[in-house]
Each structure stands twice: as structure tokens, then as C-alpha cells.
């Protein structure tokens, strides 16, 4: 059997992006709107390894500066009237000088999930299938977090991210397993649905203890 584990929210705690939004004095909506400006989604590019972290922040800064410049020009044209709260928020986004994704990334290991992976590996093939970015990949690698798996398939390395079903097709092809021989766990329902659409046995993560109960029969 092949077992595929997601990383954040399953093997480790999930990275809370809110700390990034707070640092930038912005909202989740505005952050991702800036990322997707001109229909050129630099977040998607970062997650699929088509742009480096350095280039991500360089482009992000450039887009923010352009927005701020346009707002300032418009402010002058209308005689310096009071700006909306949203305009003030955009004007207060600072220039990013350091990789915030790396600075604030400090996930905690779910020991019970790691124990499950180790037990399954005695009889089965166990891999990681994760959406991640360059900064987080490097951090997990340095910490040795991927060592509990036989192999890791990361979105920034295989240029495809969940919930795209092709993400799972790539893993099945590489591992030479059929969907019905494969088990997957993730903390996001849309990823579970994508896996199930291919016939993969998928479980939505609730707690490490609950997952241990479900898969213990495969030891």
C-alpha cells in the first residue's frame, strides 16, 4: 500500500499567515489581491516553484509601491481630501526587506502522526504530498522533518499544487501505485475531494489520535 501524508496540519502544525498580514498592516483579502494583480498570481507561482522567494517579495513590493503612488497621485488631484480607511491601509503597507515566510515559520511536530508514519513504513510505502514554498521547504529540510518519509513530493518541486488532481497523478505515476492501493490524509476538504475524485482512499485530518485509530489496522 501507498500512504500519502500532507505536512502542515497533519505532521506539523499549520503556518498561520495572519502573522504576515499583521506585519504588513493588511488583510488576507488585500494581500492575495496584490498577489493576483494583473491576473499574474505570484502566490501560485511561488507555491508551484515557478518563482523564487526573492522574486516574490520583489514583485510584491513593486506592486504595493505602484498602488501607493497611484493613491497619492489621486489624493493630490482631488485636493487632498480625507482618504478611505482602505486607502489608508494600502498606504501603510511597508516595504518587505526580509523573507517574512522564513522569519515567522516555526511549526511544531505532531509526535503521534510521526509515530504512525514510522509504524506504517515497516510494511508499506509512506510519502509526503505537500503544498509548500521555497522558504518552508528549506526550513523543514534543515530540521529533518521529511526524514520520516520514504520520499517527499512538494508542490514547489513538482510544479503542481493541490487541489489539482494532477498533483496526485504525478505521485501515483512516480510511485507506480493504483488509486485503490493508495491512502491519503490532509487537513483541507478540497484536497480530500480531489484525491477521492481519482479513487484514492482519503481521510480528513481531525486529530493525530483519531488518524492513528483509523490506520492502525495496517501495521
MDAnalysis code that builds the backbone (N, CA, C; Angstrom):
import MDAnalysis as mda
import numpy as np

u = mda.Universe.empty(657, n_residues=219, atom_resindex=np.repeat(np.arange(219), 3), trajectory=True)
u.add_TopologyAttr("name", ["N", "CA", "C"] * 219)
u.add_TopologyAttr("resid", np.arange(1, 220))
u.add_TopologyAttr("resname", ["UNK", "UNK", "UNK", "UNK", "UNK", "UNK", "UNK", "UNK", "UNK", "UNK", "UNK", "UNK", "UNK", "UNK", "UNK", "UNK", "UNK", "UNK", "UNK", "UNK", "UNK", "UNK", "UNK", "UNK", "UNK", "UNK", "UNK", "UNK", "UNK", "UNK", "UNK", "UNK", "UNK", "UNK", "UNK", "UNK", "UNK", "UNK", "UNK", "UNK", "UNK", "UNK", "UNK", "UNK", "UNK", "UNK", "UNK", "UNK", "UNK", "UNK", "UNK", "UNK", "UNK", "UNK", "UNK", "UNK", "UNK", "UNK", "UNK", "UNK", "UNK", "UNK", "UNK", "UNK", "UNK", "UNK", "UNK", "UNK", "UNK", "UNK", "UNK", "UNK", "UNK", "UNK", "UNK", "UNK", "UNK", "UNK", "UNK", "UNK", "UNK", "UNK", "UNK", "UNK", "UNK", "UNK", "UNK", "UNK", "UNK", "UNK", "UNK", "UNK", "UNK", "UNK", "UNK", "UNK", "UNK", "UNK", "UNK", "UNK", "UNK", "UNK", "UNK", "UNK", "UNK", "UNK", "UNK", "UNK", "UNK", "UNK", "UNK", "UNK", "UNK", "UNK", "UNK", "UNK", "UNK", "UNK", "UNK", "UNK", "UNK", "UNK", "UNK", "UNK", "UNK", "UNK", "UNK", "UNK", "UNK", "UNK", "UNK", "UNK", "UNK", "UNK", "UNK", "UNK", "UNK", "UNK", "UNK", "UNK", "UNK", "UNK", "UNK", "UNK", "UNK", "UNK", "UNK", "UNK", "UNK", "UNK", "UNK", "UNK", "UNK", "UNK", "UNK", "UNK", "UNK", "UNK", "UNK", "UNK", "UNK", "UNK", "UNK", "UNK", "UNK", "UNK", "UNK", "UNK", "UNK", "UNK", "UNK", "UNK", "UNK", "UNK", "UNK", "UNK", "UNK", "UNK", "UNK", "UNK", "UNK", "UNK", "UNK", "UNK", "UNK", "UNK", "UNK", "UNK", "UNK", "UNK", "UNK", "UNK", "UNK", "UNK", "UNK", "UNK", "UNK", "UNK", "UNK", "UNK", "UNK", "UNK", "UNK", "UNK", "UNK", "UNK", "UNK", "UNK", "UNK", "UNK", "UNK", "UNK", "UNK", "UNK", "UNK", "UNK", "UNK", "UNK", "UNK"])
u.atoms.positions = np.array([
    [0.827, -1.194, 0.000],
    [0.000, 0.000, 0.000],
    [0.872, 1.260, 0.000],
    [0.314, 2.323, -0.542],
    [0.981, 3.617, -0.537],
    [0.196, 4.572, 0.362],
    [0.890, 5.203, 1.298],
    [0.271, 6.194, 2.179],
    [0.889, 7.560, 1.896],
    [0.024, 8.555, 1.664],
    [0.471, 9.920, 1.385],
    [0.017, 10.824, 2.524],
    [0.975, 11.469, 3.167],
    [0.681, 12.394, 4.257],
    [0.867, 13.841, 3.795],
    [-0.097, 14.678, 4.087],
    [0.129, 16.115, 3.978],
    [1.096, 16.515, 5.098],
    [1.696, 17.702, 4.996],
    [2.651, 18.134, 6.022],
    [1.992, 19.056, 7.055],
    [1.780, 20.328, 6.688],
    [1.193, 21.278, 7.619],
    [-0.240, 20.928, 7.967],
    [-0.527, 20.824, 9.260],
    [-1.863, 20.445, 9.699],
    [-2.015, 18.965, 9.915],
    [-0.999, 18.198, 9.525],
    [-1.025, 16.742, 9.704],
    [0.209, 16.284, 10.473],
    [1.377, 16.487, 9.889],
    [2.639, 16.101, 10.548],
    [3.135, 17.219, 11.457],
    [2.889, 18.462, 11.036],
    [3.252, 19.616, 11.862],
    [2.035, 20.522, 11.991],
    [2.132, 21.484, 12.884],
    [1.079, 22.486, 12.981],
    [1.091, 23.343, 11.710],
    [-0.043, 23.966, 11.415],
    [-0.177, 24.780, 10.207],
    [0.405, 26.173, 10.425],
    [1.069, 26.691, 9.407],
    [1.593, 28.050, 9.469],
    [0.441, 29.047, 9.412],
    [0.383, 29.950, 10.370],
    [-0.678, 30.950, 10.436],
    [-0.231, 32.206, 9.681],
    [-0.799, 32.401, 8.500],
    [-0.435, 33.545, 7.664],
    [-0.843, 34.878, 8.279],
    [-1.689, 34.829, 9.310],
    [-2.160, 36.081, 9.916],
    [-0.992, 36.913, 10.453],
    [0.067, 36.251, 10.889],
    [1.232, 36.990, 11.386],
    [1.860, 37.820, 10.273],
    [1.797, 37.334, 9.036],
    [2.291, 38.081, 7.876],
    [1.393, 39.282, 7.609],
    [0.086, 39.043, 7.623],
    [-0.862, 40.130, 7.363],
    [-0.719, 41.234, 8.418],
    [-0.529, 40.829, 9.674],
    [-0.362, 41.814, 10.747],
    [0.904, 42.636, 10.541],
    [1.984, 41.971, 10.165],
    [3.255, 42.656, 9.943],
    [3.139, 43.677, 8.810],
    [2.339, 43.357, 7.814],
    [2.187, 44.236, 6.650],
    [1.029, 45.226, 6.806],
    [0.385, 45.219, 7.961],
    [-0.753, 46.131, 8.200],
    [-1.834, 45.970, 7.139],
    [-2.085, 44.731, 6.759],
    [-3.049, 44.498, 5.692],
    [-3.972, 43.345, 6.053],
    [-4.898, 43.050, 5.174],
    [-5.831, 41.945, 5.390],
    [-5.471, 40.792, 4.470],
    [-6.022, 39.638, 4.772],
    [-5.819, 38.477, 3.912],
    [-6.302, 38.772, 2.497],
    [-7.467, 39.400, 2.394],
    [-8.037, 39.709, 1.083],
    [-7.128, 40.622, 0.274],
    [-6.634, 41.696, 0.900],
    [-5.765, 42.624, 0.174],
    [-4.437, 41.985, -0.202],
    [-3.900, 41.170, 0.698],
    [-2.630, 40.505, 0.419],
    [-2.730, 39.661, -0.840],
    [-3.771, 38.830, -0.904],
    [-3.901, 37.941, -2.060],
    [-4.391, 38.675, -3.306],
    [-5.078, 39.795, -3.128],
    [-5.423, 40.622, -4.283],
    [-4.166, 41.217, -4.910],
    [-3.235, 41.638, -4.069],
    [-1.961, 42.162, -4.565],
    [-1.180, 41.047, -5.258],
    [-1.212, 39.851, -4.662],
    [-0.517, 38.709, -5.270],
    [-1.072, 38.392, -6.660],
    [-2.369, 38.623, -6.852],
    [-3.024, 38.254, -8.108],
    [-3.272, 39.458, -9.022],
    [-2.564, 40.527, -8.771],
    [-2.736, 41.725, -9.592],
    [-2.373, 41.441, -11.050],
    [-3.115, 42.053, -11.967],
    [-2.901, 41.873, -13.415],
    [-3.097, 40.416, -13.839],
    [-3.863, 39.660, -13.027],
    [-4.094, 38.232, -13.307],
    [-2.788, 37.447, -13.401],
    [-1.792, 37.923, -12.694],
    [-0.487, 37.252, -12.632],
    [-0.264, 36.861, -11.175],
    [-0.686, 35.647, -10.808],
    [-0.720, 35.237, -9.416],
    [0.649, 34.761, -8.933],
    [1.352, 35.653, -8.243],
    [2.708, 35.321, -7.792],
    [2.689, 34.344, -6.614],
    [1.563, 34.266, -5.894],
    [1.471, 33.254, -4.830],
    [1.413, 31.860, -5.438],
    [0.575, 31.699, -6.453],
    [0.501, 30.399, -7.132],
    [1.851, 30.029, -7.729],
    [2.534, 31.018, -8.293],
    [3.855, 30.768, -8.877],
    [4.858, 30.341, -7.807],
    [4.775, 30.966, -6.624],
    [5.682, 30.619, -5.528],
    [5.415, 29.202, -5.042],
    [4.142, 28.856, -4.919],
    [3.765, 27.549, -4.403],
    [4.080, 26.417, -5.369],
    [4.172, 26.735, -6.658],
    [4.489, 25.701, -7.655],
    [5.934, 25.807, -8.147],
    [6.753, 26.590, -7.445],
    [8.173, 26.654, -7.756],
    [8.519, 27.397, -9.030],
    [7.604, 28.241, -9.511],
    [7.856, 28.987, -10.744],
    [8.358, 30.399, -10.495],
    [8.601, 30.718, -9.231],
    [9.191, 31.999, -8.865],
    [9.910, 31.793, -7.531],
    [11.044, 32.449, -7.333],
    [11.784, 32.314, -6.083],
    [11.172, 33.219, -5.017],
    [11.512, 32.957, -3.771],
    [11.028, 33.800, -2.682],
    [11.521, 35.236, -2.856],
    [12.760, 35.379, -3.280],
    [13.326, 36.720, -3.505],
    [12.518, 37.472, -4.553],
    [12.208, 36.799, -5.645],
    [11.439, 37.443, -6.715],
    [9.993, 37.707, -6.290],
    [9.460, 36.832, -5.445],
    [8.106, 37.058, -4.939],
    [8.029, 38.387, -4.202],
    [8.929, 38.578, -3.237],
    [8.879, 39.804, -2.437],
    [9.258, 41.032, -3.266],
    [10.130, 40.858, -4.223],
    [10.486, 41.971, -5.104],
    [9.268, 42.440, -5.897],
    [8.524, 41.485, -6.437],
    [7.319, 41.816, -7.198],
    [6.231, 42.355, -6.289],
    [6.087, 41.766, -5.116],
    [5.078, 42.236, -4.156],
    [5.343, 43.692, -3.793],
    [6.592, 44.004, -3.471],
    [6.956, 45.385, -3.129],
    [6.664, 46.337, -4.275],
    [6.985, 45.910, -5.479],
    [6.772, 46.750, -6.655],
    [5.282, 47.058, -6.851],
    [4.453, 46.047, -6.639],
    [3.006, 46.229, -6.804],
    [2.446, 47.153, -5.729],
    [2.932, 47.003, -4.503],
    [2.472, 47.873, -3.414],
    [2.897, 49.318, -3.678],
    [4.132, 49.508, -4.089],
    [4.624, 50.854, -4.388],
    [3.808, 51.518, -5.487],
    [3.422, 50.740, -6.499],
    [2.618, 51.270, -7.596],
    [1.238, 51.692, -7.091],
    [0.640, 50.854, -6.251],
    [-0.665, 51.183, -5.678],
    [-0.581, 52.439, -4.821],
    [0.443, 52.523, -4.012],
    [0.619, 53.680, -3.135],
    [0.856, 54.957, -3.936],
    [1.620, 54.847, -5.001],
    [1.884, 56.003, -5.862],
    [0.606, 56.485, -6.543],
    [-0.190, 55.534, -7.023],
    [-1.447, 55.894, -7.677],
    [-2.429, 56.536, -6.701],
    [-2.461, 56.015, -5.478],
    [-3.335, 56.581, -4.461],
    [-2.907, 57.995, -4.102],
    [-1.597, 58.201, -4.006],
    [-1.071, 59.531, -3.660],
    [-1.363, 60.534, -4.771],
    [-1.185, 60.103, -6.016],
    [-1.475, 60.984, -7.149],
    [-2.955, 61.357, -7.172],
    [-3.804, 60.374, -6.908],
    [-5.240, 60.637, -6.871],
    [-5.616, 61.538, -5.716],
    [-4.932, 61.389, -4.601],
    [-5.149, 62.214, -3.420],
    [-4.858, 63.680, -3.725],
    [-3.792, 63.942, -4.472],
    [-3.431, 65.305, -4.841],
    [-4.442, 65.906, -5.812],
    [-4.906, 65.094, -6.743],
    [-5.824, 65.574, -7.781],
    [-7.167, 66.034, -7.214],
    [-7.595, 65.390, -6.124],
    [-8.890, 65.764, -5.554],
    [-8.731, 66.750, -4.395],
    [-7.572, 67.387, -4.330],
    [-7.365, 68.446, -3.350],
    [-7.053, 67.983, -1.949],
    [-6.502, 66.817, -1.826],
    [-6.064, 66.350, -0.509],
    [-7.182, 66.029, 0.451],
    [-8.278, 65.486, -0.052],
    [-9.391, 65.113, 0.821],
    [-9.051, 63.857, 1.633],
    [-9.763, 63.667, 2.712],
    [-9.516, 62.531, 3.602],
    [-9.682, 61.217, 2.837],
    [-8.732, 60.328, 3.020],
    [-8.758, 59.034, 2.333],
    [-9.688, 58.064, 3.049],
    [-10.139, 57.053, 2.325],
    [-10.932, 55.990, 2.934],
    [-10.020, 55.140, 3.810],
    [-10.633, 54.389, 4.711],
    [-9.842, 53.530, 5.603],
    [-9.054, 52.498, 4.797],
    [-9.636, 52.034, 3.677],
    [-8.946, 51.057, 2.839],
    [-7.721, 51.683, 2.185],
    [-7.852, 52.918, 1.718],
    [-6.716, 53.617, 1.097],
    [-5.606, 53.851, 2.113],
    [-5.995, 54.210, 3.326],
    [-5.006, 54.421, 4.394],
    [-4.271, 53.119, 4.671],
    [-5.014, 52.011, 4.664],
    [-4.422, 50.691, 4.915],
    [-3.388, 50.347, 3.843],
    [-3.730, 50.592, 2.582],
    [-2.796, 50.321, 1.486],
    [-1.540, 51.185, 1.645],
    [-1.735, 52.452, 1.999],
    [-0.596, 53.368, 2.156],
    [0.325, 52.944, 3.293],
    [-0.216, 52.192, 4.260],
    [0.578, 51.793, 5.430],
    [1.293, 50.456, 5.271],
    [1.167, 49.813, 4.108],
    [1.906, 48.569, 3.892],
    [3.388, 48.905, 3.726],
    [4.255, 48.377, 4.583],
    [5.684, 48.690, 4.496],
    [6.399, 47.876, 3.425],
    [7.559, 48.337, 3.030],
    [8.383, 47.580, 2.098],
    [8.967, 46.374, 2.826],
    [8.902, 45.220, 2.208],
    [9.421, 43.994, 2.822],
    [10.913, 43.884, 2.531],
    [11.709, 43.868, 3.589],
    [13.168, 43.836, 3.447],
    [13.758, 42.466, 3.752],
    [12.939, 41.563, 4.292],
    [13.420, 40.244, 4.705],
    [12.331, 39.227, 4.378],
    [12.716, 37.975, 4.194],
    [11.741, 36.947, 3.869],
    [10.874, 36.644, 5.091],
    [9.672, 37.206, 5.108],
    [8.774, 37.028, 6.243],
    [8.284, 35.592, 6.368],
    [8.198, 34.883, 5.250],
    [7.764, 33.482, 5.286],
    [8.736, 32.635, 6.094],
    [10.005, 32.950, 5.982],
    [11.035, 32.201, 6.711],
    [11.146, 32.691, 8.159],
    [11.055, 34.009, 8.331],
    [11.230, 34.614, 9.651],
    [10.227, 34.089, 10.671],
    [8.988, 33.942, 10.249],
    [7.928, 33.582, 11.188],
    [7.548, 32.098, 11.146],
    [8.281, 31.304, 10.410],
    [7.929, 29.892, 10.254],
    [8.583, 29.053, 11.338],
    [7.765, 28.519, 12.232],
    [8.290, 27.682, 13.315],
    [7.260, 26.617, 13.697],
    [6.991, 25.685, 12.769],
    [5.955, 24.675, 13.021],
    [6.361, 23.688, 14.104],
    [5.372, 23.174, 14.797],
    [5.604, 22.183, 15.845],
    [5.224, 20.789, 15.330],
    [6.041, 19.815, 15.689],
    [5.839, 18.436, 15.249],
    [4.684, 17.776, 15.995],
    [3.863, 17.042, 15.234],
    [2.809, 16.213, 15.832],
    [3.406, 14.821, 16.030],
    [3.857, 14.544, 17.228],
    [4.586, 13.311, 17.511],
    [3.770, 12.056, 17.209],
    [2.484, 12.092, 17.467],
    [1.633, 10.911, 17.244],
    [1.553, 10.582, 15.754],
    [1.509, 11.621, 14.894],
    [1.481, 11.396, 13.453],
    [2.806, 10.807, 12.976],
    [3.889, 11.297, 13.525],
    [5.214, 10.767, 13.169],
    [5.337, 9.301, 13.560],
    [4.800, 8.975, 14.712],
    [4.822, 7.581, 15.187],
    [4.027, 6.690, 14.228],
    [2.894, 7.211, 13.744],
    [2.067, 6.465, 12.803],
    [2.825, 6.208, 11.506],
    [3.489, 7.231, 10.998],
    [4.266, 7.091, 9.764],
    [5.357, 6.029, 9.914],
    [6.048, 6.065, 11.015],
    [7.135, 5.109, 11.255],
    [6.609, 3.673, 11.318],
    [5.466, 3.496, 11.934],
    [4.881, 2.151, 12.029],
    [4.403, 1.654, 10.672],
    [3.799, 2.535, 9.882],
    [3.323, 2.149, 8.558],
    [4.479, 1.783, 7.631],
    [5.609, 2.453, 7.777],
    [6.766, 2.212, 6.899],
    [7.358, 0.818, 7.065],
    [7.023, 0.144, 8.136],
    [7.544, -1.197, 8.343],
    [6.989, -2.176, 7.308],
    [5.772, -1.870, 6.792],
    [5.143, -2.765, 5.824],
    [4.743, -2.074, 4.523],
    [4.708, -0.755, 4.520],
    [4.167, -0.025, 3.383],
    [5.091, 1.114, 2.941],
    [4.772, 1.670, 1.789],
    [5.473, 2.837, 1.268],
    [4.762, 4.080, 1.809],
    [5.506, 4.983, 2.444],
    [4.916, 6.186, 3.050],
    [5.631, 7.424, 2.518],
    [4.882, 8.318, 1.890],
    [5.464, 9.527, 1.312],
    [4.715, 10.761, 1.802],
    [5.327, 11.905, 1.566],
    [4.701, 13.189, 1.900],
    [4.238, 13.849, 0.606],
    [3.006, 14.377, 0.602],
    [2.485, 15.128, -0.534],
    [2.012, 16.476, -0.028],
    [2.807, 17.515, -0.236],
    [2.560, 18.787, 0.428],
    [2.606, 19.989, -0.499],
    [1.731, 20.947, -0.238],
    [1.841, 22.262, -0.864],
    [2.775, 23.091, 0.004],
    [3.838, 23.580, -0.583],
    [4.776, 24.372, 0.209],
    [5.477, 25.386, -0.672],
    [6.252, 26.241, -0.047],
    [7.021, 27.260, -0.765],
    [8.488, 27.097, -0.423],
    [9.328, 27.734, -1.186],
    [10.777, 27.577, -1.053],
    [11.257, 27.750, 0.390],
    [10.819, 28.814, 1.057],
    [11.281, 29.112, 2.420],
    [10.928, 27.996, 3.392],
    [9.711, 27.490, 3.287],
    [9.256, 26.449, 4.199],
    [9.892, 25.103, 3.870],
    [10.080, 24.833, 2.576],
    [10.783, 23.616, 2.168],
    [12.184, 23.578, 2.769],
    [12.896, 24.683, 2.682],
    [14.262, 24.758, 3.199],
    [14.274, 24.565, 4.709],
    [13.314, 25.172, 5.390],
    [13.264, 25.063, 6.845],
    [12.965, 23.640, 7.293],
    [11.974, 23.006, 6.670],
    [11.639, 21.617, 7.004],
    [12.831, 20.697, 6.735],
    [13.532, 20.944, 5.628],
    [14.686, 20.117, 5.263],
    [15.801, 20.262, 6.288],
    [16.080, 21.489, 6.697],
    [17.125, 21.733, 7.691],
    [16.798, 21.061, 9.028],
    [15.529, 21.048, 9.369],
    [15.093, 20.450, 10.636],
    [15.001, 18.931, 10.566],
    [15.018, 18.375, 9.361],
    [14.912, 16.932, 9.192],
    [13.488, 16.413, 9.286],
    [12.511, 17.290, 9.069],
    [11.106, 16.898, 9.217],
    [10.645, 15.887, 8.183],
    [11.279, 15.883, 7.003],
    [10.863, 14.951, 5.945],
    [11.476, 13.563, 6.107],
    [12.337, 13.394, 7.109],
    [13.060, 12.131, 7.278],
    [12.153, 10.970, 7.660],
    [10.939, 11.254, 8.110],
    [10.028, 10.170, 8.496],
    [9.346, 9.552, 7.275],
    [9.627, 10.087, 6.083],
    [9.010, 9.582, 4.852],
    [10.025, 8.890, 3.958],
    [9.520, 8.018, 3.076],
    [10.373, 7.389, 2.076],
    [10.740, 8.385, 0.981],
    [9.841, 9.345, 0.721],
    [10.095, 10.381, -0.273],
    [9.116, 11.522, -0.047],
    [9.492, 12.720, -0.484],
    [8.603, 13.877, -0.355],
    [8.299, 14.477, -1.721],
    [7.015, 14.689, -1.963],
    [6.547, 15.347, -3.192],
    [5.986, 16.707, -2.787],
    [6.736, 17.752, -3.069],
    [6.346, 19.107, -2.684],
    [5.920, 19.900, -3.915],
    [4.886, 20.708, -3.753],
    [4.336, 21.465, -4.888],
    [5.381, 22.336, -5.569],
    [6.286, 22.911, -4.782],
    [7.294, 23.796, -5.373],
    [8.396, 23.021, -6.105],
    [8.384, 21.701, -5.964],
    [9.373, 20.867, -6.643],
    [8.782, 20.127, -7.849],
    [7.496, 19.793, -7.771],
    [6.879, 19.071, -8.893],
    [6.025, 20.001, -9.749],
    [6.059, 21.309, -9.420],
    [5.382, 22.343, -10.220],
    [3.889, 22.126, -10.371],
    [3.283, 21.606, -9.322],
    [1.835, 21.387, -9.327],
    [1.371, 21.359, -7.873],
    [0.224, 21.976, -7.592],
    [-0.257, 22.076, -6.215],
    [-1.660, 21.502, -6.060],
    [-1.930, 20.963, -4.893],
    [-3.288, 20.564, -4.528],
    [-4.177, 21.813, -4.497],
    [-5.439, 21.722, -4.855],
    [-6.226, 20.514, -5.110],
    [-6.254, 20.050, -6.577],
    [-5.324, 20.477, -7.371],
    [-5.263, 19.983, -8.749],
    [-5.065, 18.457, -8.723],
    [-5.981, 17.697, -9.298],
    [-5.859, 16.226, -9.282],
    [-4.537, 15.731, -9.884],
    [-3.958, 16.538, -10.779],
    [-2.700, 16.136, -11.408],
    [-1.590, 15.985, -10.374],
    [-1.702, 16.705, -9.270],
    [-0.734, 16.572, -8.172],
    [-0.653, 15.111, -7.733],
    [-1.812, 14.502, -7.554],
    [-1.864, 13.101, -7.117],
    [-1.486, 12.146, -8.239],
    [-1.844, 12.505, -9.455],
    [-1.488, 11.664, -10.597],
    [0.024, 11.561, -10.745],
    [0.717, 12.657, -10.484],
    [2.180, 12.648, -10.566],
    [2.778, 11.698, -9.525],
    [2.219, 11.721, -8.315],
    [2.720, 10.848, -7.247],
    [2.441, 9.385, -7.572],
    [1.226, 9.104, -8.032],
    [0.874, 7.722, -8.385],
    [1.768, 7.197, -9.498],
    [2.053, 8.057, -10.470],
    [2.929, 7.649, -11.575],
    [4.345, 7.362, -11.084],
    [4.854, 8.263, -10.256],
    [6.221, 8.106, -9.753],
    [6.356, 6.885, -8.847],
    [5.323, 6.635, -8.043],
    [5.373, 5.536, -7.076],
    [4.898, 4.208, -7.661],
    [4.238, 4.268, -8.830],
    [3.711, 3.070, -9.507],
    [2.685, 2.342, -8.639],
    [1.733, 3.116, -8.121],
    [0.630, 2.543, -7.362],
    [-0.686, 2.953, -8.011],
    [-1.704, 2.111, -7.843],
    [-3.042, 2.426, -8.330],
    [-3.791, 3.222, -7.258],
    [-4.779, 4.028, -7.649],
    [-5.542, 4.818, -6.662],
    [-6.125, 3.980, -5.540],
    [-6.662, 2.807, -5.888],
    [-7.294, 1.958, -4.878],
    [-6.278, 1.344, -3.907],
    [-4.997, 1.432, -4.239],
    [-3.935, 0.930, -3.361],
    [-3.326, 2.057, -2.529],
    [-3.931, 3.256, -2.638],
    [-3.340, 4.459, -2.053],
    [-4.245, 5.079, -0.996],
    [-3.612, 5.559, 0.079],
    [-4.322, 6.220, 1.168],
    [-3.721, 7.615, 1.359],
    [-4.583, 8.580, 1.637],
    [-4.137, 9.980, 1.729],
    [-4.813, 10.660, 2.906],
    [-4.059, 11.514, 3.594],
    [-4.630, 12.310, 4.682],
    [-4.234, 13.767, 4.500],
    [-5.200, 14.655, 4.738],
    [-4.963, 16.089, 4.584],
    [-5.930, 16.817, 5.520],
    [-5.607, 18.062, 5.853],
    [-6.479, 18.832, 6.746],
    [-7.441, 19.745, 5.994],
    [-7.429, 19.687, 4.647],
    [-8.314, 20.539, 3.843],
    [-9.259, 19.675, 3.008],
    [-10.553, 19.978, 3.105],
    [-11.567, 19.170, 2.447],
    [-11.425, 19.180, 0.929],
    [-11.044, 20.334, 0.344],
    [-10.933, 20.378, -1.121],
    [-9.828, 19.457, -1.631],
    [-8.780, 19.279, -0.843],
    [-7.720, 18.345, -1.230],
    [-8.180, 16.895, -1.105],
    [-8.966, 16.642, -0.078],
    [-9.557, 15.310, 0.101],
    [-10.464, 14.970, -1.074],
    [-11.289, 15.943, -1.463],
    [-12.218, 15.729, -2.580],
    [-11.472, 15.453, -3.883],
    [-10.356, 16.168, -4.093],
    [-9.565, 15.977, -5.313],
    [-8.979, 14.576, -5.362],
    [-8.476, 14.096, -4.222],
    [-7.903, 12.746, -4.150],
    [-8.985, 11.688, -4.390],
    [-10.125, 11.893, -3.773],
    [-11.227, 10.926, -3.918],
    [-11.743, 10.876, -5.358],
    [-11.646, 11.988, -6.072],
    [-12.121, 12.015, -7.460],
    [-11.329, 11.063, -8.342],
    [-10.131, 10.691, -7.886],
    [-9.290, 9.752, -8.630],
    [-9.434, 8.324, -8.108],
    [-10.204, 8.161, -7.043],
    [-10.376, 6.830, -6.468],
    [-9.428, 6.532, -5.324],
    [-8.707, 7.544, -4.846],
    [-7.789, 7.372, -3.715],
    [-8.590, 7.337, -2.415],
    [-8.209, 6.472, -1.496],
    [-8.833, 6.428, -0.171],
    [-8.310, 7.602, 0.653],
    [-9.176, 8.552, 0.986],
    [-8.716, 9.781, 1.632],
    [-9.423, 10.035, 2.956],
    [-8.660, 10.541, 3.920],
    [-9.187, 10.846, 5.247],
    [-8.922, 12.309, 5.585],
    [-9.956, 12.998, 6.056],
    [-9.786, 14.374, 6.524],
    [-9.194, 14.339, 7.926],
    [-8.096, 15.054, 8.123],
    [-7.412, 15.064, 9.411],
    [-8.244, 15.786, 10.467],
    [-8.450, 15.127, 11.590],
    [-9.080, 15.769, 12.742],
    [-8.035, 15.910, 13.847],
    [-7.609, 14.766, 14.394],
    [-6.529, 14.762, 15.389],
    [-5.582, 13.617, 15.058],
    [-4.317, 13.710, 15.466],
    [-3.381, 12.605, 15.249],
    [-3.875, 11.306, 15.873],
    [-4.510, 11.412, 17.024],
    [-5.001, 10.227, 17.728],
    [-6.089, 9.517, 16.921],
    [-6.977, 10.305, 16.302],
    [-8.064, 9.723, 15.518],
    [-7.521, 9.041, 14.262],
    [-6.544, 9.681, 13.605],
    [-5.935, 9.096, 12.416],
    [-5.217, 7.798, 12.780],
    [-4.575, 7.782, 13.934],
    [-3.875, 6.585, 14.414],
    [-4.859, 5.420, 14.548],
    [-6.049, 5.707, 15.067],
    [-7.070, 4.671, 15.229],
    [-7.522, 4.119, 13.876],
    [-7.678, 5.014, 12.890],
    [-8.182, 4.619, 11.576],
    [-7.181, 3.749, 10.814],
    [-5.883, 4.106, 10.917],
    [-4.867, 3.414, 10.107],
    [-4.059, 2.386, 10.870],
    [-4.319, 2.230, 12.159],
    [-3.551, 1.276, 12.953],
    [-3.693, -0.142, 12.431],
    [-4.831, -0.461, 11.816],
    [-5.077, -1.820, 11.305],
    [-4.113, -2.202, 10.175],
    [-3.389, -1.221, 9.616],
    [-2.447, -1.527, 8.522],
    [-1.026, -1.815, 9.012],
    [-0.824, -1.810, 10.323],
    [0.510, -2.107, 10.861],
    [0.852, -3.571, 10.596],
])
